[in-house]
Amino acid sequence: MKNLTYFILCLAVTSIYAQQNVNYDESKVPAYTLPELLKCQNGEMVTTAEEWEKQRRPELMELFNGSHLIDVYPK
């Protein structure tokens, strides 16, 4: 009886916190294009590994650390 009560309580709690507005229709998903990996924000193309490490990689990491993701990228 104790296990049944616990099970019912767990079901009630999960149903309360379950997501209500779930989208199963892919046509409702807004269009999104990924940024070009080797094109900097100023429009220049990355041609060396040093440019990638010093300029473009930090720009992309800022996209991940900014408002594009819910969580923060670990450092």
ZADRENMI-887681 format. One record per residue (C-alpha): residue in one letter; x, y negated, z negated. Coordinates in nm, 4 decimals. Layout:
# ZADRENMI-887681
{A,{X,Y,Z}}
...
***
This chain:
# ZADRENMI-887681
{M,{0.0000,0.0000,0.0000}}
{K,{0.2858,-0.2345,-0.0815}}
{N,{0.4479,-0.1683,0.2571}}
{L,{0.1210,-0.2318,0.4389}}
{T,{0.0757,-0.5650,0.2614}}
{Y,{0.4321,-0.6652,0.3477}}
{F,{0.3784,-0.5655,0.7130}}
{I,{0.0573,-0.7668,0.7398}}
{L,{0.2271,-1.0671,0.5793}}
{C,{0.5139,-1.0452,0.8292}}
{L,{0.2713,-1.0277,1.1217}}
{A,{0.0808,-1.3298,0.9939}}
{V,{0.3976,-1.5364,0.9517}}
{T,{0.5336,-1.4471,1.2960}}
{S,{0.2030,-1.5243,1.4651}}
{I,{0.1937,-1.8663,1.2991}}
{Y,{0.5429,-1.9567,1.4201}}
{A,{0.5141,-1.7953,1.7650}}
{Q,{0.5544,-2.0205,2.0650}}
{Q,{0.2157,-2.1267,2.1959}}
{N,{0.2914,-2.2864,2.5355}}
{V,{0.4796,-2.0169,2.7232}}
{N,{0.5382,-2.0647,3.0961}}
{Y,{0.5356,-1.7465,3.3033}}
{D,{0.4843,-1.9246,3.6363}}
{E,{0.8146,-2.0079,3.8066}}
{S,{0.6471,-2.2629,4.0333}}
{K,{0.5968,-2.4849,3.7267}}
{V,{0.9695,-2.4956,3.6499}}
{P,{1.1238,-2.8253,3.7619}}
{A,{1.3951,-2.8164,4.0266}}
{Y,{1.7521,-2.8424,3.9015}}
{T,{2.0784,-2.8424,4.0908}}
{L,{2.4068,-2.7625,3.9241}}
{P,{2.6831,-3.0232,3.9436}}
{E,{2.9691,-2.9643,4.1856}}
{L,{3.2526,-2.8177,3.9835}}
{L,{3.5382,-2.9798,4.1732}}
{K,{3.3837,-3.3235,4.2282}}
{C,{3.4466,-3.5805,3.9552}}
{Q,{3.1856,-3.8284,3.8402}}
{N,{3.3658,-4.1029,4.0314}}
{G,{3.3260,-3.9008,4.3554}}
{E,{3.6857,-3.7864,4.3933}}
{M,{3.7615,-3.4184,4.4516}}
{V,{3.9859,-3.2246,4.2136}}
{T,{4.2924,-3.0967,4.3978}}
{T,{4.5286,-2.9855,4.1201}}
{A,{4.5065,-2.7893,3.7977}}
{E,{4.6225,-3.0963,3.6075}}
{E,{4.3336,-3.3070,3.7443}}
{W,{4.0946,-3.0285,3.6408}}
{E,{4.2297,-3.0120,3.2855}}
{K,{4.2638,-3.3874,3.2331}}
{Q,{3.9583,-3.5229,3.4145}}
{R,{3.6923,-3.2827,3.5428}}
{R,{3.6827,-3.0218,3.2677}}
{P,{3.6170,-3.2844,2.9953}}
{E,{3.3365,-3.4291,3.2104}}
{L,{3.1706,-3.0887,3.2373}}
{M,{3.2191,-3.0182,2.8686}}
{E,{3.0457,-3.3472,2.7920}}
{L,{2.7472,-3.2280,2.9958}}
{F,{2.7312,-2.9194,2.7758}}
{N,{2.7784,-3.1183,2.4551}}
{G,{2.5321,-3.3869,2.5596}}
{S,{2.1608,-3.3650,2.6089}}
{H,{2.1694,-3.0771,2.8576}}
{L,{2.1843,-2.8059,2.5930}}
{I,{2.0018,-2.7618,2.2671}}
{D,{2.2983,-2.6428,2.0655}}
{V,{2.6510,-2.7811,2.0409}}
{Y,{2.9404,-2.6134,2.2218}}
{P,{3.1927,-2.4844,1.9658}}
{K,{3.5310,-2.6563,1.9606}}
***
